[in-house]
Amino acid sequence: RALKTSRLMLFPKKNTPRWIIFLIDTGICLFAIFLSYMLRFNFHIPPVDLKDLPTVVSIILIVRILSFIIGKTYAGIIRYTSSKDAQRIFIVISIGSLALAVIDVCSFAYAAKIIIPTSIIIIDYIVTVFLLVSLRTLVKVLYYELKNPRRDKTKVIVYGAGEAGVITLRTLDKDAGTKYKVVAFIDDD
């Protein structure tokens, strides 16, 4: 009974509202910016760069928020995340980082000053993509694990390691009501 209550608290029957996903994604981007600065400057940000930090954070967050709105990365149901969602995140973050690089080039052309260091853009890109995709994958795995715990399952072996065997594995893994856990594949080939 306590396990069922904790499952309902973590994963209510209704889907998480899109605005919460949007806020979480924005928070991840904010964290990625600060982590990028800490990594770039070896955990000691020089005062000159610290002075420009509010401007840089504002520019990056505005670009990321606009790219999230245009790309609708927050619109999917996280517990049903697929490779298409990861691909969309990758494309949206790539376009946003490209826009940041263009902003830097324009700033250098007109004011002879680089607003965002290129290394920060690159580190932020890698960290943001990694964290956004990892969060969605983690939520999906947790959802399926809590919805259908492994300890209550009967271990089975699938005969056939080809396409039909993989389809069987996916079907058994996706079905929340199944009581089977595939532990091995055997084949006559």
N, C-alpha and C positions, 0 to 999 in steps of 0.2 A: 504494500500500500504506500509506504514511504517512497519507494522507487518510482511508482507511478505519479505521485504528487510532484516529485522533483523533475520528472520528465515533462509534465505539463507546465511547470514554472519555466523551464529552459526553452521548451518548444511548444508554445500554445497551439491550439488547433488552427487559429487564424495565422496568416503569414505576417511577418514583421513588416510594419509600415515602411514605405519607400523612403520617407524622410529620415527615419532612423538609420537606414543603410547609408543614405547620403551623408549624414552627420558622422557616422563611423568612418566612411571613406575619407572625408575631409580631415578628421582627426588623425587618421593614418598618414595623410599627406603632410600635416603639420609636424607629426613625429619624424617623418622621413627627412624633412627639411633640417630640423635640429640635429638629427643623427648625421646627416650629410656634413653639416658644418663641424660637428665634433670630430668626425673621422678625417675630414679634410685638413683640419688644423691640429690634429693630434690631441684632442681634448683640451686645448687651450686656445681659444679664439682671440686673436690680436685685437686691441682696442679700435684700430682703424676699421677692421671688418665687423666688429661688434656694433659700431656706430651705424653701419649700413644694413644691419640685420633686419630691422623692422620694415624697411623698404623692400628688401629681397623677399621676406616672408609674405608681404602683401602681394607682390607681383606674382610669385609662384602660386599662392593660394587662389588668386583671382583666375589665373590661367587654368589651374586644375579644376576649380569649380565650374568654370565655363565649359571645359572639355567634358566634365561629368554630365552636365546638363545636356550638351549637344549629343554626346555618345550614349546617354542613358545607361550608364554602367550600374546604377542603383536599381534599375527597373526589374531585374530578374529575381526570382525566388532563390535565395542562397542555398537552401537545402537541396535544390535541383541543379546546382551548378554543373556545367559541362565544359568541355574544351572550347566551345563557342564563346562562353562567358570569359574564359581566360584570354582567348584571342581578342575579344572586344576590349578588355582591359589593356592588353598589350598595345593595341592600335591607338586607343584613346590617350594613354600615357605617352606613347611615342610621339603622337601629333602635338600634345601639350609641351613636351620637352623640345621639340623642333620649334614651336612657337616661342619658347623661352630663348632659344639660341638666336632666332631672328630678332627678338627684342634686343638682345645683347649686341648683335651686329649693327642694328639701327642706332642704338645708343652710342656705340663707338664711332660710327660714321658721322653723327651729328654733334656729339658732345665730347668725343675722344675719351670716353670713359666706359669701362665695362661695368655694368650694374651687378650681374650675377657671374661669379667665376665659372668658367667652363667645367672645371672639376666638380663643382657643386651641382651643376645641372646633370652631369653624368652619374654621380653617386646618388643623387635624389631619384633619378630615373630608375636605376637598378633597385634601390631599396623600395620605392613605391610599388613597382610592378611585383616584386617578390612578396611584399606584405599584403597587398590586395588579393593576389591569387592565393596565397597561403591561408589568409583568413577565410576565404570562401571555401577552400578545400577542407580546412579544419572544421568549419561549421557543418559541412556536408557529412564528413566522417562521423563527427559527434552525433549528429541527428540520426544517422542510420544505426550507429552503435547503441544509442539509448532507446531507439524505437524497437530494435530487434537485437537484444543482447546475445553475445556469442555463447555464453555458458549454458543457455537453454537449448542449444541446437544439437541435432544428431549429426555426427560426422559421416560424410558420404564421399565416394570416389566416383568420378565421372568417367564413363567409358567413351573414349574418343577425344583426341587432343586437337582436332581440327576446328573448323568454323562452328560446327554444331556444338562442340564441347564448350567453346567460349561463349556462345549464345546461352547455353544452359547455365554456365557460371554467372553471367550477367543477370539472367532472369532470377536465379536464386538469391543473388546479392541484393537486387533492387526490390524484391517482394518483401515488404515489412512483416507479413504474416507467416512467412516460411520458417520452418523449424529445422532447416538443413544448412550445414556448413561444408563447403567443398574443401577437402583436405588434400586431394591428389587427382591427377589425371592418369589414366592408363590408355594405351593404344596398341593395336596389333601390328603397327608399322614401325 
